[in-house]
Amino acid sequence: MRARLFWIGVGVVVTVVVIRRGQRLAARYTPASMAAAAGARAVDAADAAGVRLARGARGFAGDFRAARAHREAELMASLLSDGAGGTYDLDELRRRTAR
């Protein structure tokens, strides 16, 4: 009789352990848990993408400013040229028009 009670007790303990571990495993792979894990990964990826985007925007802004300044200098040089290979003095032109 004691042997039967012992084995019944062992069976109950094993059953409880298996059920609890199975519930944990099922909770890990249910859609809600997977969505939460995917959401966390998506947030991390979005943060990384935001950092890369900010760096790219800063680089673009710097390149744009440099190109704009270069083009402005080209346009100013073409505006100040006299057509014969010489250039006009911008300060002198401003003084003439100010009169």
VOGU-3710 file (C-alpha; in Angstrom, 3 decimals, decimal comma):
1> mrarlfwigv> 0,000/0,000/0,000  2,817/2,426/0,832  4,526/1,693/-2,443  1,355/2,640/-4,337  1,026/5,909/-2,417  4,687/6,665/-3,076  4,301/6,169/-6,839  1,079/8,128/-6,935  2,885/11,003/-5,184  5,792/10,775/-7,640
11> gvvvtvvvir> 3,290/10,840/-10,529  1,551/13,905/-9,123  4,845/15,790/-8,658  6,060/14,884/-12,154  2,707/15,936/-13,618  2,796/19,311/-11,856  6,375/19,957/-12,988  5,596/19,009/-16,598  2,444/21,139/-16,663  4,205/24,230/-15,271
21> rgqrlaaryt> 7,140/23,950/-17,655  4,748/23,375/-20,528  2,787/26,511/-19,591  5,984/28,569/-19,519  7,026/27,196/-22,884  3,593/27,851/-24,369  3,565/31,398/-22,968  6,913/32,076/-24,613  5,635/31,044/-28,046  2,105/32,437/-27,964
31> pasmaaaaga> 1,302/35,305/-30,314  1,121/37,877/-27,484  4,569/36,971/-26,223  5,994/36,820/-29,706  4,424/40,192/-30,503  5,936/41,727/-27,381  9,368/40,342/-28,255  9,021/41,481/-31,866  7,853/44,883/-30,678  10,923/45,251/-28,496
41> ravdaadaag> 13,162/44,303/-31,420  11,286/46,723/-33,673  11,791/49,565/-31,195  15,507/48,811/-31,061  15,693/48,704/-34,854  13,754/51,961/-35,125  16,113/53,640/-32,660  19,112/52,474/-34,657  17,490/53,629/-37,896  16,765/57,020/-36,337
51> vrlargargf> 20,397/57,418/-35,348  21,530/56,497/-38,870  18,973/58,883/-40,364  20,141/61,744/-38,152  23,769/61,124/-39,105  22,841/61,009/-42,768  20,832/64,219/-42,491  23,738/66,003/-40,823  26,098/64,774/-43,532  23,675/65,833/-46,259
61> agdfraarah> 23,245/69,275/-44,708  27,003/69,782/-44,589  27,448/68,632/-48,189  24,563/70,845/-49,273  26,029/73,923/-47,587  29,419/73,313/-49,191  27,891/72,811/-52,646  25,702/75,893/-52,215  28,691/78,044/-51,246  30,684/76,729/-54,217
71> reaelmasll> 27,817/77,394/-56,642  27,273/80,846/-55,161  30,939/81,646/-55,713  30,678/80,423/-59,333  27,585/82,543/-59,959  29,125/85,595/-58,316  32,257/85,171/-60,445  30,178/84,909/-63,608  28,133/87,974/-62,642  31,239/90,020/-61,926
81> sdgaggtydl> 33,057/89,075/-65,116  33,248/91,799/-67,727  33,179/89,402/-70,674  36,765/90,186/-71,682  38,367/87,917/-69,140  38,517/90,517/-66,381  36,323/90,946/-63,368  34,524/93,823/-61,795  35,199/94,892/-58,257  32,037/94,196/-56,259
91> delrrrtar> 32,745/96,964/-53,731  33,221/99,483/-56,531  29,942/98,416/-58,148  28,138/98,843/-54,838  29,594/102,334/-54,418  28,468/103,341/-57,916  24,931/102,153/-57,396  24,699/103,765/-53,945  25,121/107,290/-55,404
//
